[in-house]
């Protein structure tokens, strides 16, 4: 009987800890959305969560740990948005265009979170699963760039690669980091994807600041996005 009561007490304490940890992260998400990354002090997050200013240290040993947990929510949300908009039956270039539009839309509507997510000077990416939510997004872009710039790969091959990649990720989850397919995107695709991402990030930032609109006289970033895709992937094929 006593052992059963001790187990219940332990479970309740873990639920309580998980609840407080979640409250702190949610308070941080609300704060970054409202006031930006610069407002994310431990004291203000604790105040918004309704706990003492020292309480966050119990669940997040450092300020970086808490910021990383908050940013992780942003990456998870961005991944969900991409999954909702993605069209697996579409060609690689079209899927890259969809990804880019979702990315720019997210940057425009979630400014504070977006700026935090890519401030790795403020984040501890090796802790709290942050890399596990951020790096797959770039890996997805790289895979699509590899397909889009390899004209010899037909739709059937791409579909098979999808299945292999999914299977590999499932195996990696079950068996550890060494599992999964050995073949990956080319080094050229990784560089192109990195350059394209940097271009998208620049468009997002400069458009938000008003610099691009002022310089180009444009009122819509869509032509800039199309030009960026052409620059990094080559001109789109014209459908007869």
N, C-alpha and C positions, 0 to 999 in steps of 0.2 A: 504494500500500500504506500509506504513512504517513498519507495523507489519510483512508483507511478506518479506520485505528486511532484517529486523532484524533476521528472522528465517533463511533465506538463509546465512546470515553472520555467524550465530551460527553453521549451518551445515558445512559450509566451514572451520570454525575454528576447528571443531571436526575432519573433514577429514584431515586437516593439522596436527593436534596433532597425529592422528593415523598413518599418514605417517611418521612423525619424530620418533615416538615410534618404528615403524617397522624398520626404518633405523638403529636405535641404536642397536636393537636386531640382525639384519642381520650383522652389522659391528662386533658385539661381536662374532657371530658364525664364521665369516671369520677369526677373530683374534685368536680364540681358536683353530681353525683348523690349522692355520699357525704356531702359536707360543706357544700354550699350555695355560692351565688355569692360570699359573703364570703371563701371560702377560695381563690379563684382568683388566687393570686399567681404571677408569672412563675417565681420560684424553685421553688415547690412543683410547678408543672406540669412544669418541666424535670427536677426530681428524679424524678417519677413516670415520665417518658418516658425516663429513663436517659441524659440529656445534661447538659452543663455549664449552669450557671445563665445564662450569656450566650448560649447557642445559640438560644433563641427569637427574639432580636433579628435574627438572620440571615434568618428567614422571616417574621417579623411585626415590622415596625419599631417599633410601639408596643404597649403593653399592650391598648389598645382594639382593635387589629387582631386580636389573638389571641382576646379575649373575643367579638368579632363572629364570628369563624370558628367558635367553639364554639356560640354562639347559633344560627348558621345551621343547624347539625346539628339543633337542637331544632325549628326551624321546618320543616325538611324532614321530620322524623319526624312532627310534628303533621299536616302536609299528607298524608303517607302514611296515617295513621290515618283522617283524614277521607275520603280516597278509598276506603278499604276499606269504610267504614260507609255512605257516601252511597248513596242510591237515586235515580238520575236519573229514574226513571219516576214517582216520588212527587210530590206537590204541593209548592209552595215552602215553605209553613209547616211541613210535616212534615220537609222537608230542613233547615230552620233548627233545628227541635227536635233532629234527629240531630246536627247540627253543634254545638249547644250542649251536648248530653250528652257528646260526644267531648271537647269543650274542657274541661268540668268534670272529666271522668275523667282527662285528661292533667294538669291542674293538681293533682289529688289524688295521682297516682302518680309524677310527675316534678317534685316541688316545687322543687328547686334550679334545674333547667333552666328551668322555667316562670317563676320569678322573674327569672332572668337575661334571658330572651328579651324581656321588656317593659321592661327598664331601659335605655331609650335614653339616659339620662344617662351610662351606662357603656359604651355601644356606639357604633361608628362605622358608622351604617347605610348610608352611601354607598359603603362599601368592601367588597370581598370578596364581592359579590353578596348582601349581607344583605337589602337592599330587595327584590331579585328573589325572595326566598323568603318574606318577611314580608307585603309589600303585597298579593300575589295572594290571600292568605287573607281579608283584609278586603274586597277587591274581590268575592270569591265571596259573602261574607255580604251585601254591599250589593246585589248582583244578585238574590239570593234575596229580600231584604227588598223590593226594588222590585217583584218579581212578586207577593209575598204581599200587598202593600198596594195593588196595582192590580187591582181585581176585574174590570176589563174585558178583561184579557188572558187568553185561553183557553189550553188546553194546547198546541194546535198552534202558537200564536204563541210560547209559551215554548220549545217544542222548536226552532223556527226560530231563536230568539235564542241558544239553546245552540250550534247549529251555527255561527251567525255569530260568536259569541264565540270558539269554538274555532278557527275559520278565521282570525279576526283575530289571535289569539295566535300561531298558526303563522306568519302573515305577518310579525308583529312580530319573531319570532325570526329569520326569514330576511332581513328587509329593514331592521330598525332600529326605533327607538322611535316613529317617526311612522306606522308601518303599523297597520292594524287598523280596526275599525268606528268610525265617528265618533259614533254615538249611544251614550249610556251611561245609567246609572241617574239618576233625578232627584235634585235637591239635597235634597229631602225624604227620599228613601231613604238618602242618605249620612248625614244627620243621625240618622235613626232607627237605622241600623246602628251608628253610633258610640255612641249612647246605649245600645243593646242590648248592645254589646260591653262598655261600661263597667259595665253592670249585671251581666253574666256574670262579669266580672273581680272585681267586688265580692263576688258570691256565693262565688266560688272562694276568695278571700282570707279573708273573714269566717267562712266555714264551716270552713276549715282552722284558724283561730285559736280556734274554739269560740264565737265571739261570737253567730253567728246561731242556733246550736242553743240557746244559753242564753236568748237573747231571745225566740225563738219557741216553745221547747219541742219543736221538731221533731227527728226522728232521721234524716230523709232530705231532701236538698235538692231532690228532684223537685217538690214543690208550689211551692217558691220559683221554680224554673225556669219552671213553667207560668204562674205569676203574672207573671213578667217578660215572657214572650212575649205574654200578654194585654195588658199595659200598653203595650208598644211596637208591637204589630201589630194590636191590637183583639181582642175575644173570638173564640175559634175557632168556626167554623160547626158547629152540631149536626147530625150525620148522622141522618136519620129512620130 
